[in-house]
Amino acid sequence: MPINLIDIRKKLPAFSEQGKLFNRRANDYLVVLQDLLVKFSGRFNEIQKVVKQASYTNSRLRCALPVDESLNQAISVGYMPEKVNLIATDGSQINPSRHTRIPFCVINIGAVEMVRGSGETPKVHQESLLMDYDQTTLPETGIISEGRVALTRDLMEREKLSVYARDLRPPAIAMIDGPLELYREPQQTAEFGKIEERFFLAMEKLRQRDIITIGYVDKPGGDLFVSLLELIGRSELNDVLAFPTKRPVRVLDVDLFQQILIEPGDRSAIFEVYSGQKADDHPDQKLHFFYLNVGTTERQHLARVEVPAWVAADKSKLALIQAALLDQTRIMGSRFYPYLLHRAHEVALVNMDEHRHVEDMIVNEFIRAGVPVGEMSQKERAKDLLRNGRA
């Protein structure tokens, strides 16, 4: 049945009023944070001291840490070089399900590379992995979790990026869609160490070839910089808002940087992602980030760009990233998103027809080999009727 629009319409006035109240509180808090930003703008030594002291009592502390640029600085974009080698990867997956005839998992990786300024046709890479049966169906937990599949896909994206980019000559930029570092679920602690080492190995291969590696986060929802301001301005916030008993409202980093990054191509200061928990076993790969305005004069749009420490330490590489990403988003017209990441997503995407075809191939092979095949669940059969318009 369709959604009951009458019920939704009844709730709209109250929902809208709640949104208005939230925005009013957020704007009030934003003014306070902006004052702190200006006050601490160039006080690097003091900021680093406060953050390190806080980490002694809070091992889970995670916030932004300035490197050598003022907190409220906007760095203008420079010129795009005549030629730049670019490559982007993305991935998608078919998650295993107990409702299918056979639980299986496929990870699909797409990559597109181009030499910007050469006029050459972009080169496409694509690989698909059918995960081993004993990796998909586990004795302890049954079917592998979607979080574990996503972690495997993320690792594959980065490993394949290091392979596909091996012949690129600098200046070259290798892009990942989303955060550069791997995300793990809490229950993945035991196995995550081995996966993380493979990640660092792939990243190190890119560094050795001098291939600039970035993670591009569109419409970022992070607050690492806000967390920094709340930490260093605790006494001021406590006086004004009875802070830190309770954060009055969640304000995002982009809410602050929208007031700073006015011109197209402007980037923020570079920040280290400070984590009290993390050991510095790979100092060259320590995560850094900046915000970048990839919009136009009429329509601002901010993205977060993540880079390893060896890239963050080189201002010429940061300038190249600025120019290249602004150029990439211009190819997409009014959709402010890098062209190559869009193309890589197109290559990696698995549609429903492909999903069903792969399942049929697996079922037919099991039958040919004399391996028992289960039935589709009745729930899944009912969904198929809906999809095919027969219910």
Summary of the structure (lengths in Angstrom):
residues: 391
radius of gyration: 23.9
end to end distance: 10.7
largest distance: 74.1
contacts: 1178
relative contact order: 0.16
helix: 46%
strand: 19%
